[in-house]
Amino acid sequence: MPSKSVLERGFKAEAERIAEHYRQELAISKFDPLDAFDLAELLDIPIFSVDDVFGDRRSGADYWALSDTIKFHATWMKNEDGDKVIIHNTNHSLYRQQSNIMHELAHIIRKHEIPQGLLSLQMPFNLHYYNPLHEQEAKYLGGCLQITRAGLQWAIKNMNESEMSDYYKASSEMVRYRLNITGVKKQWGKGNYLR
């Protein structure tokens, strides 16, 4: 059973505006794909792979846990200077990496923060702070950043789901999620678009 939405009224429309705003900043249209690395560069957010973080120390349990595609996708954190950075797992497909990074960028764009009391705890890599509202906001906004609703409405007239996935560098799961959550699939009806 799907989890109940905790998103505030008006958030979805705001998320679409945010996604279109960043496309304008990068001089691309709302119908175009947005590369997560380009957006991170615009926002001045460094991105590191798990291998970057561990360097030559790639044999410990923490390294293997963060390299596991089931256990770890990506995370944002503050470095020792207080600047936000993203660490992501390059063992995922390129399309999934785009989604993972967009999700973390969405947390940063929404100014989600970890409570000060938890920051002082020395938590192992496989443990993290979880806030249901923050996660739903990041999931929805991350999806908008990857594929705008306007982009879906354009694409559904011209492409099947596999072609949408390739065009937007998005996993097939992300394409289906966006088609369903935005109502675009229902709007077009079951037989009115290419599959």
BELKA-V350791 format. One record per residue. N is the residue number from 1. RES is the residue in one small letter. OMEGA is omega in degrees with one decimal (* if undefined). BURIAL is 1 if it has 16 or more other ideal C-beta (glycine too) atoms within 10 Angstrom, else 0. Layout:
N;RES;OMEGA;BURIAL
N;RES;OMEGA;BURIAL
This chain:
1;m;-178.6;0
2;p;179.7;0
3;s;-179.0;0
4;k;-179.8;0
5;s;175.9;0
6;v;-178.3;0
7;l;179.3;0
8;e;177.2;0
9;r;179.4;0
10;g;-177.4;0
11;f;-176.0;1
12;k;177.3;1
13;a;178.1;0
14;e;179.5;1
15;a;177.5;1
16;e;178.4;1
17;r;178.2;0
18;i;-179.0;1
19;a;178.6;1
20;e;178.8;1
21;h;-178.5;0
22;y;173.9;1
23;r;176.2;1
24;q;178.7;0
25;e;-178.9;0
26;l;176.7;0
27;a;172.2;0
28;i;-176.1;0
29;s;179.6;0
30;k;178.5;1
31;f;-173.8;1
32;d;172.9;0
33;p;176.6;1
34;l;-179.2;1
35;d;-177.3;1
36;a;-179.8;1
37;f;176.4;0
38;d;178.7;0
39;l;178.4;1
40;a;178.2;1
41;e;176.9;0
42;l;-178.3;0
43;l;-179.9;0
44;d;177.7;0
45;i;177.3;1
46;p;178.0;0
47;i;179.3;1
48;f;173.0;0
49;s;175.6;1
50;v;179.1;1
51;d;176.3;0
52;d;-176.1;0
53;v;-174.9;0
54;f;179.1;1
55;g;-178.3;0
56;d;-176.5;0
57;r;-173.7;0
58;r;-178.8;0
59;s;-176.4;0
60;g;-179.0;0
61;a;179.3;0
62;d;179.3;0
63;y;-177.4;1
64;w;177.4;0
65;a;-178.7;0
66;l;177.4;1
67;s;-178.0;1
68;d;-176.5;0
69;t;175.2;0
70;i;-173.6;0
71;k;-173.6;0
72;f;176.7;1
73;h;180.0;1
74;a;175.2;1
75;t;170.1;1
76;w;177.4;1
77;m;174.8;0
78;k;176.3;0
79;n;-175.7;0
80;e;176.1;0
81;d;-179.2;0
82;g;178.7;0
83;d;-179.9;0
84;k;177.6;1
85;v;175.9;1
86;i;173.0;1
87;i;-178.1;1
88;h;-175.9;1
89;n;-178.9;1
90;t;175.3;0
91;n;173.3;1
92;h;174.9;1
93;s;-179.8;0
94;l;-179.6;0
95;y;178.7;1
96;r;176.3;1
97;q;177.3;1
98;q;-179.4;1
99;s;-179.5;1
100;n;-178.1;1
101;i;177.5;1
102;m;179.2;1
103;h;-180.0;1
104;e;176.0;1
105;l;178.0;1
106;a;175.2;1
107;h;-177.1;1
108;i;179.2;1
109;i;-179.9;1
110;r;178.8;1
111;k;174.8;0
112;h;-179.4;1
113;e;174.5;0
114;i;179.8;1
115;p;-175.9;0
116;q;-179.7;0
117;g;179.7;0
118;l;-179.5;0
119;l;-177.5;0
120;s;179.6;0
121;l;174.9;0
122;q;-176.6;0
123;m;175.4;0
124;p;-176.5;0
125;f;-174.9;1
126;n;175.5;0
127;l;178.7;0
128;h;178.7;0
129;y;-179.9;0
130;y;176.1;0
131;n;-175.0;0
132;p;179.1;0
133;l;179.3;0
134;h;-178.7;1
135;e;178.6;1
136;q;176.9;1
137;e;-178.8;1
138;a;178.2;1
139;k;-177.3;1
140;y;-179.0;1
141;l;176.6;1
142;g;176.8;1
143;g;177.4;1
144;c;179.2;1
145;l;-178.8;1
146;q;-179.5;1
147;i;178.1;1
148;t;175.8;1
149;r;177.6;1
150;a;176.8;1
151;g;177.3;1
152;l;-179.3;1
153;q;175.9;0
154;w;-174.3;0
155;a;-175.6;1
156;i;176.6;1
157;k;-169.9;0
158;n;-171.9;0
159;m;168.5;1
160;n;-175.1;0
161;e;179.0;1
162;s;178.2;0
163;e;175.3;0
164;m;179.5;1
165;s;179.9;1
166;d;-177.5;0
167;y;-177.2;1
168;y;-177.5;1
169;k;-177.6;1
170;a;177.7;1
171;s;177.9;1
172;s;177.8;0
173;e;178.7;0
174;m;178.8;1
175;v;179.7;1
176;r;177.8;0
177;y;-178.0;1
178;r;178.7;1
179;l;-177.5;1
180;n;-174.0;0
181;i;-179.7;1
182;t;-177.0;1
183;g;-178.1;0
184;v;179.9;1
185;k;179.4;1
186;k;179.8;0
187;q;-178.2;0
188;w;179.4;0
189;g;-174.0;0
190;k;-173.4;0
191;g;-172.6;0
192;n;175.6;0
193;y;-179.6;1
194;l;178.1;0
195;r;*;0
